[in-house]
Amino acid sequence: QVQLAESGGGSVQAGGSLRLSCAASGRSSSSFVMAWFRQAPGKEREFVASISAGGVSTYYAGSVRGRFTIARDNAKNTVYLQMNRMSSEDTAVYYCARRPAGFASVSSSKYDYNYWGQGTQVTVSS
């Protein structure tokens, strides 16, 4: 059974930075496309960033492109999200997700991911 555990959330002031981590346990996630999503109160879960299995391909939502960076360390079975120049609009619960086996392309659709972590809260104060 695959388990994804997010960490690194917390409170930060506008303009600050945070780095989230997603550690996968159980079967290795090094061969799978991974992604970060977020959900603010009263809003739909939205795509943030996705990364291919080898880490060569990445894709970002327009709202975070240039500020956030997704990366992975397959030796540690961990995916990261470096968030810089944060604003109050980044406040949300952040979720790590994994695509099923056999899909090599990055995706922004939440329906393309079948394993999810429990989420970590990120709060940005202005």
Phi and psi restraints in degrees (value plus and minus 20) as a CYANA .aco file:
   2 VAL   PHI    -102.6   -62.6
   2 VAL   PSI     116.0   156.0
   3 GLN   PHI    -148.9  -108.9
   3 GLN   PSI     115.3   155.3
   4 LEU   PHI    -134.4   -94.4
   4 LEU   PSI     107.9   147.9
   5 ALA   PHI    -144.3  -104.3
   5 ALA   PSI      94.3   134.3
   6 GLU   PHI    -106.6   -66.6
   6 GLU   PSI     130.3   170.3
   7 SER   PHI    -173.2  -133.2
   7 SER   PSI     147.7   187.7
   8 GLY   PHI      80.7   120.7
   8 GLY   PSI     -23.9    16.1
   9 GLY   PHI     -90.1   -50.1
   9 GLY   PSI     149.4   189.4
  10 GLY   PHI     142.7   182.7
  10 GLY   PSI    -180.6  -140.6
  11 SER   PHI    -129.0   -89.0
  11 SER   PSI     120.4   160.4
  12 VAL   PHI    -167.5  -127.5
  12 VAL   PSI     133.2   173.2
  13 GLN   PHI    -103.8   -63.8
  13 GLN   PSI     135.3   175.3
  14 ALA   PHI     -75.1   -35.1
  14 ALA   PSI     117.0   157.0
  15 GLY   PHI      73.0   113.0
  15 GLY   PSI     -31.5     8.5
  16 GLY   PHI    -106.8   -66.8
  16 GLY   PSI    -193.2  -153.2
  17 SER   PHI    -152.8  -112.8
  17 SER   PSI     133.6   173.6
  18 LEU   PHI    -164.6  -124.6
  18 LEU   PSI     133.9   173.9
  19 ARG   PHI    -144.3  -104.3
  19 ARG   PSI     100.1   140.1
  20 LEU   PHI    -113.8   -73.8
  20 LEU   PSI     129.0   169.0
  21 SER   PHI    -145.5  -105.5
  21 SER   PSI     129.0   169.0
  22 CYS   PHI    -152.1  -112.1
  22 CYS   PSI      88.6   128.6
  23 ALA   PHI    -119.0   -79.0
  23 ALA   PSI     108.3   148.3
  24 ALA   PHI    -120.0   -80.0
  24 ALA   PSI     111.9   151.9
  25 SER   PHI    -138.0   -98.0
  25 SER   PSI     148.2   188.2
  26 GLY   PHI      63.6   103.6
  26 GLY   PSI    -156.0  -116.0
  27 ARG   PHI     -87.1   -47.1
  27 ARG   PSI     119.6   159.6
  28 SER   PHI     -77.9   -37.9
  28 SER   PSI     119.9   159.9
  29 SER   PHI    -122.0   -82.0
  29 SER   PSI      -7.7    32.3
  30 SER   PHI     -88.6   -48.6
  30 SER   PSI     -37.5     2.5
  31 SER   PHI    -120.2   -80.2
  31 SER   PSI      -8.6    31.4
  32 PHE   PHI    -140.2  -100.2
  32 PHE   PSI     128.6   168.6
  33 VAL   PHI     -89.3   -49.3
  33 VAL   PSI     115.7   155.7
  34 MET   PHI    -143.2  -103.2
  34 MET   PSI     139.3   179.3
  35 ALA   PHI    -173.6  -133.6
  35 ALA   PSI     143.3   183.3
  36 TRP   PHI    -137.6   -97.6
  36 TRP   PSI     117.2   157.2
  37 PHE   PHI    -146.7  -106.7
  37 PHE   PSI     147.7   187.7
  38 ARG   PHI    -165.7  -125.7
  38 ARG   PSI     136.0   176.0
  39 GLN   PHI    -160.8  -120.8
  39 GLN   PSI      97.5   137.5
  40 ALA   PHI    -109.8   -69.8
  40 ALA   PSI     137.7   177.7
  41 PRO   PHI     -76.1   -36.1
  41 PRO   PSI     109.3   149.3
  42 GLY   PHI      57.4    97.4
  42 GLY   PSI     -13.2    26.8
  43 LYS   PHI    -141.7  -101.7
  43 LYS   PSI     142.6   182.6
  44 GLU   PHI     -91.2   -51.2
  44 GLU   PSI     135.0   175.0
  45 ARG   PHI     -88.2   -48.2
  45 ARG   PSI     110.4   150.4
  46 GLU   PHI    -143.7  -103.7
  46 GLU   PSI     131.5   171.5
  47 PHE   PHI     -90.9   -50.9
  47 PHE   PSI     122.1   162.1
  48 VAL   PHI    -135.9   -95.9
  48 VAL   PSI     -77.1   -37.1
  49 ALA   PHI    -181.0  -141.0
  49 ALA   PSI     134.1   174.1
  50 SER   PHI    -158.5  -118.5
  50 SER   PSI     132.4   172.4
  51 ILE   PHI    -160.5  -120.5
  51 ILE   PSI     120.4   160.4
  52 SER   PHI     -93.0   -53.0
  52 SER   PSI     150.6   190.6
  53 ALA   PHI     -79.5   -39.5
  53 ALA   PSI     -61.6   -21.6
  54 GLY   PHI    -105.3   -65.3
  54 GLY   PSI     -27.7    12.3
  55 GLY   PHI      65.3   105.3
  55 GLY   PSI     -17.3    22.7
  56 VAL   PHI     -96.4   -56.4
  56 VAL   PSI     -60.0   -20.0
  57 SER   PHI    -122.0   -82.0
  57 SER   PSI     114.6   154.6
  58 THR   PHI    -154.7  -114.7
  58 THR   PSI     138.1   178.1
  59 TYR   PHI    -168.2  -128.2
  59 TYR   PSI     117.3   157.3
  60 TYR   PHI    -146.6  -106.6
  60 TYR   PSI     130.0   170.0
  61 ALA   PHI     -87.9   -47.9
  61 ALA   PSI     128.4   168.4
  62 GLY   PHI     -79.4   -39.4
  62 GLY   PSI     -52.2   -12.2
  63 SER   PHI     -90.2   -50.2
  63 SER   PSI     -37.2     2.8
  64 VAL   PHI    -137.9   -97.9
  64 VAL   PSI     -30.1     9.9
  65 ARG   PHI     -79.5   -39.5
  65 ARG   PSI     111.7   151.7
  66 GLY   PHI      70.9   110.9
  66 GLY   PSI     -34.8     5.2
  67 ARG   PHI    -133.9   -93.9
  67 ARG   PSI     -55.6   -15.6
  68 PHE   PHI    -127.2   -87.2
  68 PHE   PSI     129.9   169.9
  69 THR   PHI    -154.8  -114.8
  69 THR   PSI     106.3   146.3
  70 ILE   PHI    -118.6   -78.6
  70 ILE   PSI     120.4   160.4
  71 ALA   PHI    -170.2  -130.2
  71 ALA   PSI     146.2   186.2
  72 ARG   PHI    -165.3  -125.3
  72 ARG   PSI     131.4   171.4
  73 ASP   PHI    -143.9  -103.9
  73 ASP   PSI      78.0   118.0
  74 ASN   PHI     -88.6   -48.6
  74 ASN   PSI     -45.1    -5.1
  75 ALA   PHI     -85.8   -45.8
  75 ALA   PSI     -49.4    -9.4
  76 LYS   PHI    -121.1   -81.1
  76 LYS   PSI     -20.0    20.0
  77 ASN   PHI      36.0    76.0
  77 ASN   PSI      22.9    62.9
  78 THR   PHI    -154.9  -114.9
  78 THR   PSI     120.1   160.1
  79 VAL   PHI    -136.1   -96.1
  79 VAL   PSI     123.9   163.9
  80 TYR   PHI    -141.8  -101.8
  80 TYR   PSI     136.9   176.9
  81 LEU   PHI    -155.0  -115.0
  81 LEU   PSI      87.3   127.3
  82 GLN   PHI    -108.4   -68.4
  82 GLN   PSI     102.7   142.7
  83 MET   PHI    -137.1   -97.1
  83 MET   PSI      99.6   139.6
  84 ASN   PHI    -139.9   -99.9
  84 ASN   PSI     142.7   182.7
  85 ARG   PHI      27.2    67.2
  85 ARG   PSI      32.6    72.6
  86 MET   PHI     -96.1   -56.1
  86 MET   PSI     132.0   172.0
  87 SER   PHI    -149.4  -109.4
  87 SER   PSI     151.2   191.2
  88 SER   PHI     -80.3   -40.3
  88 SER   PSI     -44.9    -4.9
  89 GLU   PHI     -91.3   -51.3
  89 GLU   PSI     -30.6     9.4
  90 ASP   PHI    -107.4   -67.4
  90 ASP   PSI     -24.6    15.4
  91 THR   PHI     -84.6   -44.6
  91 THR   PSI     104.0   144.0
  92 ALA   PHI    -199.0  -159.0
  92 ALA   PSI     151.8   191.8
  93 VAL   PHI    -109.3   -69.3
  93 VAL   PSI     108.1   148.1
  94 TYR   PHI    -122.5   -82.5
  94 TYR   PSI     112.3   152.3
  95 TYR   PHI    -139.8   -99.8
  95 TYR   PSI     121.9   161.9
  96 CYS   PHI    -117.3   -77.3
  96 CYS   PSI     124.4   164.4
  97 ALA   PHI    -164.2  -124.2
  97 ALA   PSI     135.2   175.2
  98 ARG   PHI    -149.2  -109.2
  98 ARG   PSI     115.8   155.8
  99 ARG   PHI     -98.3   -58.3
  99 ARG   PSI     137.7   177.7
 100 PRO   PHI     -86.8   -46.8
 100 PRO   PSI     142.0   182.0
 101 ALA   PHI     -81.6   -41.6
 101 ALA   PSI     126.7   166.7
 102 GLY   PHI      75.8   115.8
 102 GLY   PSI     -25.7    14.3
 103 PHE   PHI    -131.8   -91.8
 103 PHE   PSI      93.7   133.7
 104 ALA   PHI    -116.3   -76.3
 104 ALA   PSI     -35.4     4.6
 105 SER   PHI    -111.7   -71.7
 105 SER   PSI     128.4   168.4
 106 VAL   PHI     -89.9   -49.9
 106 VAL   PSI     134.1   174.1
 107 SER   PHI    -166.9  -126.9
 107 SER   PSI     127.4   167.4
 108 SER   PHI    -122.1   -82.1
 108 SER   PSI     -19.9    20.1
 109 SER   PHI    -110.9   -70.9
 109 SER   PSI     108.1   148.1
 110 LYS   PHI     -84.9   -44.9
 110 LYS   PSI     -42.6    -2.6
 111 TYR   PHI     -95.9   -55.9
 111 TYR   PSI     -29.8    10.2
 112 ASP   PHI    -110.3   -70.3
 112 ASP   PSI     -17.3    22.7
 113 TYR   PHI    -139.4   -99.4
 113 TYR   PSI     115.9   155.9
 114 ASN   PHI    -137.4   -97.4
 114 ASN   PSI     -26.1    13.9
 115 TYR   PHI    -143.0  -103.0
 115 TYR   PSI     115.5   155.5
 116 TRP   PHI    -154.6  -114.6
 116 TRP   PSI     127.1   167.1
 117 GLY   PHI    -104.8   -64.8
 117 GLY   PSI    -199.6  -159.6
 118 GLN   PHI    -103.3   -63.3
 118 GLN   PSI     -35.5     4.5
 119 GLY   PHI      76.8   116.8
 119 GLY   PSI     134.7   174.7
 120 THR   PHI    -156.2  -116.2
 120 THR   PSI     114.8   154.8
 121 GLN   PHI     -99.0   -59.0
 121 GLN   PSI     113.1   153.1
 122 VAL   PHI    -143.6  -103.6
 122 VAL   PSI     104.8   144.8
 123 THR   PHI    -145.4  -105.4
 123 THR   PSI     105.8   145.8
 124 VAL   PHI    -134.4   -94.4
 124 VAL   PSI     100.9   140.9
 125 SER   PHI    -122.6   -82.6
 125 SER   PSI     120.9   160.9
